[in-house]
């Protein structure tokens, strides 16, 4: 298994000549999601379902929008393997061969993350009550958008929440890594069942879990720079992150092949 430095360098090389296409593909997924979300929100409002927005977003995220993220992951794998990409590839997961298995993997990932958050933030229920507990659970599974007013309570709540957040992000990163590898495996080996692909993915990741975590941490600098670059740089940071994870998968597969030989 090569070092993270070499993995990152390979990712940059694989993007050479395709940075623009990949960034445009990411931007296209953002635009499509924005249009679809706006359309469904307008429909919900027209029917008087003013409180249905969050439910609509949840359904769209887990049954539609996930497909774009998976497609971008596969497109990164194309680049790592020396194959070209086009913007239209963002819709490849909606092919009947891919949609159901990748949907199931996404739902497993969402379920595991919710179970993790319910368990990890449980002490906050004791310290602050049900409302703040549920706020933490659902906010951190929908992205970092926490109501600051939740932290106006005791020092114990603030410290406990901080420690819980660190633990949650660590464990959720493990879940994300396993599911990401399972997606690649299921794409390469369509005969694998969903649970079998997760099992194989975990077996591949377990010996290199520490390296994987450090690799993800090494991407933080890119996202900080992307944020500082008027948020536009986040497109390039995301493209790079997709490529890095694809290279990491290739390294695991190559190592496995070498061990078999």
BAGU-723992 format. One record per residue: residue number from 1; residue in one letter; x, y, z of N, C-alpha, C in turn. Coordinates in Angstrom, 2 decimals, decimal comma. Last residue first. Layout:
NODE     i   aa      n_px      n_py      n_pz     ca_px     ca_py     ca_pz      c_px      c_py      c_pz
NODE   NUM    a         X         Y         Z         X         Y         Z         X         Y         Z
...
This chain:
NODE     i   aa      n_px      n_py      n_pz     ca_px     ca_py     ca_pz      c_px      c_py      c_pz
NODE   261    x     -1,65    -13,39     -5,54     -0,57    -13,94     -6,35      0,52    -14,54     -5,48
NODE   260    x     -2,97    -12,24     -3,41     -3,49    -13,49     -4,00     -2,42    -14,18     -4,83
NODE   259    x     -1,53     -9,91     -3,01     -1,52    -10,94     -1,95     -2,00    -12,28     -2,48
NODE   258    x     -2,12     -8,50     -5,33     -0,73     -8,89     -5,08     -0,65     -9,99     -4,03
NODE   257    x     -4,85     -8,04     -4,94     -4,41     -8,86     -6,07     -2,99     -9,37     -5,86
NODE   256    x     -4,70     -6,32     -2,73     -5,37     -7,60     -2,60     -4,94     -8,56     -3,73
NODE   255    x     -3,42     -4,13     -3,89     -2,77     -4,85     -2,80     -3,38     -6,24     -2,63
NODE   254    x     -5,37     -3,33     -5,70     -4,08     -3,79     -6,20     -3,33     -4,58     -5,13
NODE   253    x     -7,38     -2,53     -3,90     -7,63     -3,62     -4,84     -6,31     -4,19     -5,36
NODE   252    x     -6,11     -0,38     -2,59     -6,59     -1,54     -1,83     -6,79     -2,75     -2,73
NODE   251    x     -5,68      1,34     -4,77     -4,54      0,83     -4,00     -4,95     -0,42     -3,21
NODE   250    x     -8,29      1,93     -5,50     -7,43      1,21     -6,44     -6,22      0,61     -5,72
NODE   249    x     -9,07      3,41     -3,22     -9,73      2,14     -3,55     -8,85      1,30     -4,48
NODE   248    x     -7,39      5,63     -3,54     -7,27      4,80     -2,34     -7,91      3,43     -2,58
NODE   247    x     -8,41      6,71     -5,90     -7,05      6,16     -5,89     -6,86      5,24     -4,69
NODE   246    x    -10,90      7,55     -4,93    -10,84      6,55     -6,00     -9,46      5,91     -6,06
NODE   245    x    -10,13      9,49     -3,10    -10,81      8,29     -2,61    -10,82      7,18     -3,66
NODE   244    x     -9,01     11,38     -4,88     -8,19     10,77     -3,82     -8,83      9,47     -3,32
NODE   243    x    -11,24     12,15     -6,40    -10,12     11,45     -7,04     -9,25     10,74     -6,01
NODE   242    x    -12,80     13,45     -4,46    -13,34     12,28     -5,17    -12,20     11,46     -5,79
NODE   241    x    -11,03     15,54     -3,82    -11,40     14,55     -2,81    -11,96     13,28     -3,45
NODE   240    x    -10,99     17,02     -6,23     -9,77     16,40     -5,72    -10,08     15,30     -4,71
NODE   239    x    -13,63     17,89     -6,28    -13,10     17,08     -7,38    -11,86     16,32     -6,93
NODE   238    x    -13,67     19,46     -3,95    -14,50     18,25     -4,04    -14,00     17,32     -5,15
NODE   237    x    -11,94     21,50     -4,69    -11,63     20,68     -3,52    -12,41     19,37     -3,56
NODE   236    x    -13,32     22,62     -6,83    -12,04     21,96     -7,09    -11,66     21,06     -5,92
NODE   235    x    -15,51     23,61     -5,37    -15,73     22,71     -6,51    -14,45     21,92     -6,82
NODE   234    x    -14,43     25,39     -3,60    -14,95     24,14     -3,06    -15,21     23,13     -4,18
NODE   233    x    -13,86     27,73     -4,92    -12,79     26,75     -4,81    -13,26     25,41     -4,24
NODE   232    x    -16,08     29,24     -4,43    -15,94     28,63     -5,76    -14,89     27,53     -5,72
NODE   231    x    -15,83     30,42     -1,94    -16,64     29,20     -2,04    -16,51     28,52     -3,41
NODE   230    x    -13,83     32,34     -2,03    -15,21     32,75     -2,33    -16,14     31,56     -2,57
NODE   229    x    -11,66     30,83     -1,02    -11,69     31,31     -2,41    -13,13     31,55     -2,84
NODE   228    x    -12,21     29,76      1,42    -11,65     31,11      1,39    -11,69     31,70     -0,01
NODE   227    x    -13,05     27,22      0,62    -13,99     28,13      1,29    -13,50     29,57      1,22
NODE   226    x    -10,69     26,19     -0,38    -11,86     26,33     -1,26    -12,88     27,29     -0,69
NODE   225    x     -9,14     26,12      1,91     -8,75     27,01      0,82     -9,92     27,26     -0,14
NODE   224    x    -10,64     24,17      3,24    -10,48     25,49      3,84    -10,10     26,51      2,76
NODE   223    x    -10,32     22,02      1,53    -11,66     22,57      1,70    -11,61     23,96      2,36
NODE   222    x     -7,57     21,57      1,78     -8,14     21,89      0,48     -9,51     22,54      0,62
NODE   221    x     -7,40     20,88      4,49     -6,75     22,08      4,00     -7,29     22,52      2,65
NODE   220    x     -8,70     18,40      4,56     -9,32     19,56      5,21     -8,72     20,86      4,69
NODE   219    x     -7,35     16,23      3,64     -8,14     16,97      2,66     -8,74     18,26      3,24
NODE   218    x     -6,24     14,97      5,76     -5,33     15,74      4,91     -6,08     16,56      3,87
NODE   217    x     -8,33     13,49      6,73     -7,94     14,70      7,46     -7,04     15,59      6,60
NODE   216    x     -8,27     11,38      4,91     -9,43     12,29      4,92     -9,08     13,59      5,64
NODE   215    x     -5,83     10,23      5,65     -6,01     10,72      4,29     -7,17     11,70      4,22
NODE   214    x     -6,35      9,42      8,23     -5,38     10,49      8,02     -5,49     11,08      6,62
NODE   213    x     -8,21      7,38      7,61     -8,62      8,54      8,42     -7,66      9,71      8,21
NODE   212    x     -6,57      5,60      6,15     -7,73      6,21      5,53     -8,17      7,46      6,28
NODE   211    x     -4,71      4,81      8,07     -4,25      5,55      6,89     -5,41      6,26      6,21
NODE   210    x     -6,46      3,42      9,80     -5,72      4,60     10,26     -5,24      5,46      9,10
NODE   209    x     -7,34      1,31      8,15     -8,28      2,30      8,66     -7,58      3,57      9,10
NODE   208    x     -6,23     -0,88      6,99     -5,70      0,44      6,60     -6,59      1,57      7,10
NODE   207    x     -7,55     -3,17      7,74     -6,11     -3,09      8,00     -5,51     -1,71      7,73
NODE   206    x    -10,31     -2,36      6,95     -9,90     -2,54      8,34     -8,38     -2,48      8,55
NODE   205    x    -10,88     -2,37      4,21    -10,53     -1,12      4,89     -9,90     -1,34      6,25
NODE   204    x    -11,52     -4,99      3,50    -10,45     -4,29      2,80     -9,95     -3,08      3,59
NODE   203    x    -13,64     -5,53      5,20    -12,44     -6,36      5,29    -11,26     -5,69      4,61
NODE   202    x    -15,48     -3,65      4,26    -14,96     -3,52      5,62    -13,68     -4,33      5,79
NODE   201    x    -15,94     -4,72      1,71    -15,39     -3,37      1,85    -14,78     -3,18      3,24
NODE   200    x    -17,15     -7,15      2,31    -15,85     -7,16      1,65    -15,16     -5,81      1,81
NODE   199    x    -19,53     -6,14      3,47    -18,65     -7,02      4,23    -17,25     -7,04      3,63
NODE   198    x    -20,63     -4,73      1,33    -20,27     -4,02      2,57    -19,29     -4,85      3,39
NODE   197    x    -21,09     -6,81     -0,43    -20,16     -5,76     -0,82    -19,72     -4,95      0,40
NODE   196    x    -23,02     -8,24      1,00    -21,72     -8,85      0,72    -20,69     -7,80      0,34
NODE   195    x    -25,16     -6,50      0,96    -24,53     -6,82      2,24    -23,15     -7,44      2,04
NODE   194    x    -25,64     -6,52     -1,87    -25,38     -5,28     -1,13    -24,65     -5,57      0,17
NODE   193    x    -23,82     -9,05     -3,74    -25,02     -8,49     -3,11    -24,64     -7,26     -2,30
NODE   192    x    -21,96     -9,14     -6,75    -21,96     -9,01     -5,29    -23,31     -8,46     -4,81
NODE   191    x    -22,09     -8,90     -9,46    -22,64    -10,13     -8,87    -22,67    -10,07     -7,34
NODE   190    x    -20,74     -6,64    -10,23    -22,20     -6,57    -10,11    -22,82     -7,81     -9,47
NODE   189    x    -17,99     -5,38     -9,46    -18,45     -6,77     -9,39    -19,96     -6,79     -9,16
NODE   188    x    -17,68     -2,64     -9,76    -16,72     -3,53    -10,42    -17,22     -4,98    -10,49
NODE   187    x    -19,84     -1,73     -8,20    -19,72     -1,31     -9,59    -18,81     -2,27    -10,36
NODE   186    x    -19,27     -2,85     -5,76    -20,52     -3,25     -6,42    -20,50     -2,83     -7,90
NODE   185    x    -16,88     -1,51     -5,19    -16,89     -2,96     -5,35    -18,13     -3,43     -6,11
NODE   184    x    -17,79      1,14     -4,95    -16,81      0,78     -5,98    -16,83     -0,72     -6,26
NODE   183    x    -19,51      0,77     -2,75    -20,02      1,29     -4,03    -19,08      0,92     -5,17
NODE   182    x    -17,73     -0,02     -0,78    -18,77     -0,96     -1,20    -19,38     -0,54     -2,54
NODE   181    x    -16,29      2,31     -0,42    -15,62      1,16     -1,00    -16,62      0,13     -1,51
NODE   180    x    -18,38      3,81      0,74    -17,72      4,27     -0,48    -17,02      3,11     -1,19
NODE   179    x    -18,90      2,34      3,04    -19,93      2,43      2,01    -19,33      2,88      0,69
NODE   178    x    -16,47      2,77      4,42    -16,91      1,41      4,08    -17,93      1,45      2,95
NODE   177    x    -16,49      5,59      4,68    -15,42      4,91      3,97    -15,83      3,51      3,52
NODE   176    x    -18,77      6,03      6,25    -18,69      6,60      4,90    -17,64      5,89      4,07
NODE   175    x    -17,95      4,75      8,61    -19,13      4,28      7,88    -19,08      4,76      6,43
NODE   174    x    -15,80      6,43      9,26    -15,57      5,00      9,03    -16,72      4,42      8,21
NODE   173    x    -17,16      8,80      9,65    -16,18      8,73      8,57    -15,84      7,29      8,23
NODE   172    x    -18,60      8,20     11,89    -19,35      8,38     10,64    -18,41      8,35      9,45
NODE   171    x    -16,51      8,15     13,77    -17,23      6,92     13,44    -18,01      7,04     12,13
NODE   170    x    -15,72     10,90     13,69    -14,76      9,80     13,48    -15,48      8,54     13,03
NODE   169    x    -18,05     12,30     14,23    -17,40     12,50     12,94    -16,39     11,39     12,65
NODE   168    x    -18,58     11,36     16,86    -19,52     11,10     15,77    -18,84     11,24     14,42
NODE   167    x    -16,39     12,33     18,30    -16,61     10,88     18,20    -17,52     10,55     17,03
NODE   166    x    -16,87     15,09     18,02    -15,61     14,49     17,55    -15,78     12,99     17,34
NODE   165    x    -19,38     15,27     19,25    -19,24     15,63     17,84    -17,97     15,01     17,26
NODE   164    x    -18,78     14,59     21,88    -19,67     13,73     21,11    -19,54     13,99     19,61
NODE   163    x    -17,22     16,76     22,65    -16,62     15,42     22,61    -17,47     14,46     21,77
NODE   162    x    -19,21     18,78     22,46    -17,96     18,87     21,70    -17,30     17,49     21,55
NODE   161    x    -21,10     17,91     24,32    -21,46     17,99     22,91    -20,21     18,03     22,03
NODE   160    x    -19,67     18,14     26,70    -20,16     16,84     26,27    -20,50     16,82     24,79
NODE   159    x    -19,27     20,92     26,76    -18,12     20,01     26,69    -18,56     18,64     26,17
NODE   158    x    -21,98     21,79     26,87    -21,08     22,26     25,81    -19,90     21,31     25,64
NODE   157    x    -22,94     20,52     29,19    -23,56     20,26     27,90    -22,63     20,64     26,75
NODE   156    x    -21,28     21,63     31,13    -21,25     20,18     30,90    -21,84     19,83     29,55
NODE   155    x    -22,11     24,23     31,12    -20,77     23,93     30,63    -20,65     22,45     30,31
NODE   154    x    -25,59     24,51     30,09    -24,51     24,31     31,04    -23,18     24,05     30,35
NODE   153    x    -26,68     26,45     27,30    -26,97     25,77     28,56    -25,72     25,64     29,43
NODE   152    x    -26,36     27,38     24,83    -26,49     28,38     25,87    -26,78     27,77     27,24
NODE   151    x    -26,34     25,80     22,63    -25,15     25,80     23,46    -25,19     26,86     24,57
NODE   150    x    -28,59     26,21     21,16    -28,50     24,95     21,89    -27,34     24,95     22,88
NODE   149    x    -28,19     28,48     19,74    -28,90     28,63     21,01    -28,86     27,34     21,83
NODE   148    x    -27,16     27,73     17,32    -26,22     28,12     18,38    -26,91     28,22     19,73
NODE   147    x    -28,19     25,03     15,55    -28,71     26,23     16,19    -27,81     26,56     17,38
NODE   146    x    -26,07     23,79     13,01    -26,59     23,67     14,36    -27,06     25,03     14,89
NODE   145    x    -25,27     22,40     10,58    -26,15     23,58     10,63    -26,86     23,60     11,98
NODE   144    x    -23,59     20,39      8,83    -23,27     21,20     10,01    -24,11     22,47      9,97
NODE   143    x    -25,86     17,74      7,85    -24,81     18,72      7,61    -24,63     19,58      8,85
NODE   142    x    -27,69     16,02      8,72    -28,08     16,78      7,53    -27,00     17,80      7,16
NODE   141    x    -26,80     14,99     11,01    -26,98     14,05      9,93    -27,41     14,73      8,65
NODE   140    x    -26,79     17,12     12,69    -25,50     16,59     12,30    -25,60     15,47     11,28
NODE   139    x    -29,56     17,56     13,02    -28,72     18,57     12,38    -27,42     17,97     11,89
NODE   138    x    -30,48     15,27     14,37    -30,90     15,52     13,00    -30,05     16,56     12,29
NODE   137    x    -29,07     15,35     16,87    -29,16     14,14     16,06    -29,45     14,47     14,60
NODE   136    x    -29,49     17,97     17,84    -28,14     17,50     17,53    -28,19     16,30     16,58
NODE   135    x    -32,29     17,90     18,17    -31,66     18,91     17,32    -30,26     18,49     16,90
NODE   134    x    -32,61     15,91     20,04    -33,08     15,65     18,68    -32,49     16,66     17,70
NODE   133    x    -31,48     17,35     22,23    -30,96     16,04     21,82    -31,34     15,75     20,37
NODE   132    x    -33,15     19,52     22,50    -31,78     19,75     22,08    -31,12     18,46     21,61
NODE   131    x    -35,55     18,12     23,23    -35,49     19,00     22,08    -34,07     19,23     21,58
NODE   130    x    -35,03     16,58     25,62    -35,33     15,94     24,34    -35,12     16,86     23,14
NODE   129    x    -32,25     17,65     27,74    -33,64     17,39     27,38    -33,80     16,93     25,94
NODE   128    x    -29,67     17,96     28,74    -30,39     19,13     28,26    -31,83     18,89     27,83
NODE   127    x    -28,51     15,62     29,81    -28,05     16,93     30,27    -28,99     18,07     29,89
NODE   126    x    -29,76     13,51     28,52    -29,79     13,55     29,98    -29,46     14,95     30,48
NODE   125    x    -29,13     14,14     25,92    -30,54     14,03     26,30    -30,68     14,15     27,81
NODE   124    x    -26,43     13,92     25,89    -26,99     15,26     25,80    -28,48     15,29     26,11
NODE   123    x    -26,01     11,14     25,87    -25,75     11,90     27,10    -26,33     13,31     27,09
NODE   122    x    -26,69     10,60     23,09    -27,60     10,24     24,17    -27,30     10,96     25,49
NODE   121    x    -25,09     10,92     20,92    -25,61     12,13     21,55    -26,57     11,85     22,70
NODE   120    x    -24,56      8,24     20,21    -23,47      9,11     20,66    -23,98     10,34     21,39
NODE   119    x    -27,07      7,15     19,42    -26,31      6,57     20,52    -25,29      7,54     21,09
NODE   118    x    -27,90      8,81     17,33    -28,81      8,56     18,44    -28,05      8,04     19,65
NODE   117    x    -25,67      8,59     15,64    -25,96      9,87     16,28    -26,93      9,70     17,45
NODE   116    x    -25,84      5,88     14,86    -24,66      6,39     15,55    -24,98      7,67     16,32
NODE   115    x    -28,29      5,90     13,54    -28,13      5,07     14,74    -26,93      5,53     15,56
NODE   114    x    -27,63      7,59     11,42    -28,66      8,00     12,38    -28,55      7,19     13,66
NODE   113    x    -25,68      6,03     10,15    -25,32      7,35     10,69    -26,35      7,86     11,69
NODE   112    x    -27,19      3,81      9,38    -26,08      3,64     10,32    -25,68      4,97     10,95
NODE   111    x    -28,96      5,04      7,54    -29,46      4,38      8,75    -28,37      4,24      9,80
NODE   110    x    -27,21      5,91      5,54    -28,03      6,88      6,28    -28,52      6,28      7,59
NODE   109    x    -26,16      3,40      4,67    -25,28      4,44      5,20    -26,06      5,44      6,05
NODE   108    x    -28,50      2,21      3,72    -27,76      1,58      4,82    -26,85      2,60      5,48
NODE   107    x    -29,07      3,96      1,64    -30,00      3,87      2,76    -29,35      3,20      3,97
NODE   106    x    -26,90      3,45     -0,06    -27,09      4,78      0,50    -28,01      4,74      1,72
NODE   105    x    -27,39      0,79     -0,72    -26,16      1,14     -0,01    -26,28      2,51      0,63
NODE   104    x    -29,81      1,14     -2,09    -29,78      0,34     -0,86    -28,52      0,64     -0,05
NODE   103    x    -28,90      2,63     -4,29    -29,90      3,19     -3,38    -29,87      2,46     -2,05
NODE   102    x    -27,29      0,75     -5,50    -26,65      1,94     -4,92    -27,61      2,67     -3,98
NODE   101    x    -29,22     -1,16     -6,33    -28,15     -1,52     -5,38    -27,49     -0,32     -4,73
NODE   100    x    -30,94      0,60     -7,99    -31,42     -0,10     -6,80    -30,29     -0,49     -5,85
NODE    99    x    -29,20      1,71    -10,09    -29,97      2,53     -9,16    -30,34      1,78     -7,87
NODE    98    x    -27,87      0,06    -11,95    -27,16      0,61    -10,81    -28,06      1,19     -9,72
NODE    97    x    -29,48     -0,77    -14,01    -28,50     -1,72    -13,49    -27,90     -1,25    -12,16
NODE    96    x    -30,97      1,42    -14,79    -31,65      0,38    -14,00    -30,68     -0,65    -13,42
NODE    95    x    -29,36      4,54    -14,31    -29,48      3,32    -15,12    -30,06      2,22    -14,23
NODE    94    x    -28,73      6,45    -12,56    -30,16      6,26    -12,80    -30,42      5,13    -13,80
NODE    93    x    -26,03      6,70    -12,63    -26,58      5,84    -11,59    -28,08      5,60    -11,78
NODE    92    x    -25,46      8,59    -14,64    -25,25      7,17    -14,92    -25,88      6,25    -13,88
NODE    91    x    -25,55     11,33    -14,61    -26,83     10,63    -14,55    -26,69      9,11    -14,65
NODE    90    x    -23,04     12,27    -14,99    -23,63     12,48    -13,66    -24,96     11,75    -13,50
NODE    89    x    -22,29     12,02    -17,61    -22,08     10,85    -16,74    -22,68     11,04    -15,35
NODE    88    x    -22,46     14,42    -18,89    -23,67     13,58    -18,89    -23,53     12,36    -17,99
NODE    87    x    -19,84     15,35    -18,88    -20,78     15,87    -17,88    -22,03     14,99    -17,78
NODE    86    x    -17,49     12,66    -19,22    -18,28     13,75    -19,78    -19,34     14,15    -18,75
NODE    85    x    -14,15     11,28    -19,13    -15,49     11,49    -18,58    -16,18     12,61    -19,35
NODE    84    x    -11,76      8,67    -20,00    -12,31     10,01    -20,00    -13,70     10,07    -19,41
NODE    83    x     -9,61      6,57    -18,10    -10,75      6,71    -18,99    -11,31      8,12    -18,88
NODE    82    x     -7,68      5,95    -16,25     -7,27      6,45    -17,55     -8,39      6,58    -18,56
NODE    81    x     -8,44      5,33    -13,75     -8,15      4,20    -14,63     -7,83      4,64    -16,06
NODE    80    x     -9,06      7,78    -12,74     -7,92      7,07    -12,16     -7,48      5,91    -13,05
NODE    79    x    -11,39      8,28    -14,21    -10,19      9,08    -14,44     -8,95      8,37    -13,91
NODE    78    x    -13,17      6,38    -13,14    -12,86      6,39    -14,57    -11,54      7,11    -14,83
NODE    77    x    -13,29      7,33    -10,53    -12,66      6,03    -10,77    -12,30      5,88    -12,26
NODE    76    x    -14,74      9,64    -10,96    -13,37      9,75    -10,47    -12,60      8,45    -10,70
NODE    75    x    -17,15      8,43    -11,66    -16,44      9,23    -12,66    -14,98      9,42    -12,25
NODE    74    x    -17,85      7,38     -9,20    -17,53      6,46    -10,30    -16,77      7,19    -11,41
NODE    73    x    -18,35      9,76     -7,82    -17,35      8,81     -7,32    -16,90      7,87     -8,43
NODE    72    x    -20,44     10,79     -9,32    -19,17     11,51     -9,29    -18,04     10,62     -8,77
NODE    71    x    -22,42      8,88     -8,70    -21,94      9,03    -10,08    -20,60      9,74    -10,12
NODE    70    x    -22,81      9,41     -5,99    -22,27      8,11     -6,40    -21,70      8,20     -7,81
NODE    69    x    -23,90     11,97     -6,22    -22,66     11,78     -5,48    -21,99     10,45     -5,87
NODE    68    x    -26,22     11,38     -7,65    -25,22     12,27     -8,24    -23,87     12,10     -7,54
NODE    67    x    -27,69      9,79     -5,92    -27,22      9,20     -7,18    -26,15     10,07     -7,83
NODE    66    x    -28,62     11,37     -3,90    -27,49     10,49     -3,59    -26,85      9,98     -4,88
NODE    65    x    -30,93     12,54     -4,92    -29,67     13,28     -4,99    -28,45     12,43     -4,68
NODE    64    x    -32,95     10,45     -4,50    -32,62     11,04     -5,79    -31,20     11,60     -5,81
NODE    63    x    -33,28      9,45     -1,95    -33,78      8,65     -3,06    -33,42      9,20     -4,44
NODE    62    x    -32,22     11,20     -0,07    -31,96      9,77      0,08    -32,40      8,92     -1,09
NODE    61    x    -32,99     13,80     -0,88    -31,59     13,50     -0,55    -31,31     12,00     -0,63
NODE    60    x    -35,78     13,56     -1,14    -34,96     13,84     -2,31    -33,49     13,47     -2,06
NODE    59    x    -36,48     13,08      1,55    -36,78     12,09      0,51    -35,91     12,30     -0,72
NODE    58    x    -35,60     15,45      2,77    -35,10     14,15      3,23    -35,30     13,08      2,16
NODE    57    x    -37,11     17,39      1,42    -35,64     17,40      1,32    -35,06     16,05      1,70
NODE    56    x    -39,66     16,64      2,31    -39,35     16,61      0,88    -37,84     16,55      0,68
NODE    55    x    -39,38     17,18      5,02    -39,64     15,80      4,58    -39,32     15,65      3,09
NODE    54    x    -39,03     19,93      5,00    -37,95     19,08      5,51    -38,12     17,64      5,08
NODE    53    x    -41,54     20,79      3,88    -40,24     21,05      3,26    -39,14     20,13      3,70
NODE    52    x    -43,97     20,61      5,04    -43,49     19,40      4,37    -42,09     19,58      3,78
NODE    51    x    -45,29     22,69      6,10    -44,33     22,02      6,98    -43,71     20,80      6,34
NODE    50    x    -47,08     23,48      4,13    -46,00     24,40      4,52    -44,94     23,74      5,38
NODE    49    x    -48,90     22,49      2,00    -48,06     21,67      2,89    -46,84     22,49      3,32
NODE    48    x    -50,51     23,66      0,11    -50,69     24,06      1,50    -49,87     23,27      2,49
NODE    47    x    -49,90     23,15     -2,44    -50,91     22,27     -1,84    -51,13     22,57     -0,36
NODE    46    x    -47,90     24,95     -2,86    -49,15     25,15     -3,59    -50,27     24,27     -3,06
NODE    45    x    -45,83     23,81     -1,37    -46,45     25,05     -0,91    -47,80     25,27     -1,56
NODE    44    x    -45,19     21,60     -2,96    -45,66     21,41     -1,59    -46,37     22,63     -1,06
NODE    43    x    -44,33     22,91     -5,28    -45,50     22,03     -5,34    -46,08     21,82     -3,95
NODE    42    x    -42,08     24,21     -4,29    -43,19     25,00     -4,82    -44,47     24,19     -4,89
NODE    41    x    -40,50     22,03     -3,66    -40,92     22,94     -2,58    -42,11     23,77     -3,03
NODE    40    x    -40,06     20,98     -6,18    -40,86     20,21     -5,23    -41,32     21,07     -4,06
NODE    39    x    -38,51     23,09     -7,29    -39,75     22,64     -7,93    -40,64     21,91     -6,93
NODE    38    x    -36,29     23,23     -5,60    -37,18     24,38     -5,73    -38,52     23,97     -6,30
NODE    37    x    -35,16     20,71     -6,08    -35,62     21,08     -4,74    -36,61     22,23     -4,80
NODE    36    x    -34,53     20,97     -8,82    -35,48     19,94     -8,38    -36,04     20,28     -7,00
NODE    35    x    -32,64     23,08     -8,72    -33,87     23,20     -9,52    -34,92     22,22     -9,04
NODE    34    x    -30,64     21,97     -7,08    -31,31     23,23     -6,70    -32,63     23,38     -7,44
NODE    33    x    -29,85     19,73     -8,54    -30,46     19,56     -7,22    -31,22     20,82     -6,79
NODE    32    x    -28,76     21,00    -10,80    -29,91     20,10    -10,94    -30,63     19,92     -9,61
NODE    31    x    -26,61     22,41     -9,62    -27,68     23,13    -10,31    -28,94     22,27    -10,44
NODE    30    x    -25,04     20,33     -8,63    -25,55     21,35     -7,71    -26,74     22,07     -8,34
NODE    29    x    -24,39     19,03    -11,01    -25,20     18,32     -9,99    -25,80     19,30     -8,99
NODE    28    x    -22,87     21,04    -12,24    -24,13     20,61    -12,86    -25,01     19,87    -11,86
NODE    27    x    -20,63     21,11    -10,59    -21,50     22,28    -10,65    -22,86     21,92    -11,25
NODE    26    x    -19,59     18,61    -11,26    -20,02     18,87     -9,88    -20,98     20,05     -9,85
NODE    25    x    -19,00     19,13    -13,95    -19,93     18,05    -13,59    -20,47     18,25    -12,18
NODE    24    x    -17,08     21,11    -13,74    -18,35     21,43    -14,39    -19,41     20,38    -14,07
NODE    23    x    -15,07     19,55    -12,58    -15,64     20,67    -11,83    -16,99     21,08    -12,42
NODE    22    x    -14,60     17,81    -14,72    -15,06     17,28    -13,44    -15,70     18,39    -12,60
NODE    21    x    -13,74     19,55    -16,75    -14,91     18,69    -16,96    -15,48     18,20    -15,63
NODE    20    x    -11,46     20,72    -15,54    -12,59     21,53    -15,96    -13,86     20,71    -16,12
NODE    19    x     -9,76     18,50    -15,11    -10,21     19,33    -14,00    -11,48     20,10    -14,39
NODE    18    x     -8,63     16,99    -17,06    -10,06     16,80    -16,84    -10,59     17,62    -15,66
NODE    17    x     -5,96     17,44    -17,18     -6,67     17,47    -18,44     -8,18     17,34    -18,29
NODE    16    x     -5,48     15,55    -14,34     -4,83     16,43    -15,31     -5,55     16,32    -16,67
NODE    15    x     -6,42     13,73    -12,60     -7,31     14,84    -12,94     -6,74     15,75    -14,03
NODE    14    x     -4,29     12,07    -12,19     -5,46     11,51    -12,87     -6,43     12,61    -13,31
NODE    13    x     -2,57     13,70    -10,73     -2,20     13,32    -12,09     -3,41     12,80    -12,87
NODE    12    x     -3,93     13,83     -8,29     -3,72     15,06     -9,08     -3,40     14,73    -10,53
NODE    11    x     -3,76     11,13     -7,54     -5,07     11,76     -7,75     -4,94     13,02     -8,59
NODE    10    x     -1,03     10,84     -7,18     -1,69     10,09     -8,25     -3,05     10,69     -8,58
NODE     9    x     -0,74     12,46     -4,92     -0,06     12,83     -6,17     -0,69     12,11     -7,36
NODE     8    x     -2,20     11,02     -3,02     -2,63     12,37     -3,39     -2,00     12,81     -4,71
NODE     7    x     -0,61      8,71     -2,92     -2,02      8,61     -3,32     -2,52      9,98     -3,78
NODE     6    x      1,76      9,72     -1,94      1,75      9,17     -3,29      0,32      9,04     -3,82
NODE     5    x      0,88     10,43      0,61      1,49     11,44     -0,26      1,44     10,98     -1,71
NODE     4    x      0,10      8,02      1,72     -0,92      9,01      1,38     -0,39     10,09      0,46
NODE     3    x      1,97      5,29      0,20      1,74      6,31      1,21      0,65      7,27      0,75
NODE     2    x      0,68      2,10     -0,99      1,51      3,30     -1,07      1,10      4,33     -0,03
NODE     1    x      0,85     -1,19      0,00      0,00      0,00      0,00      0,88      1,24      0,00
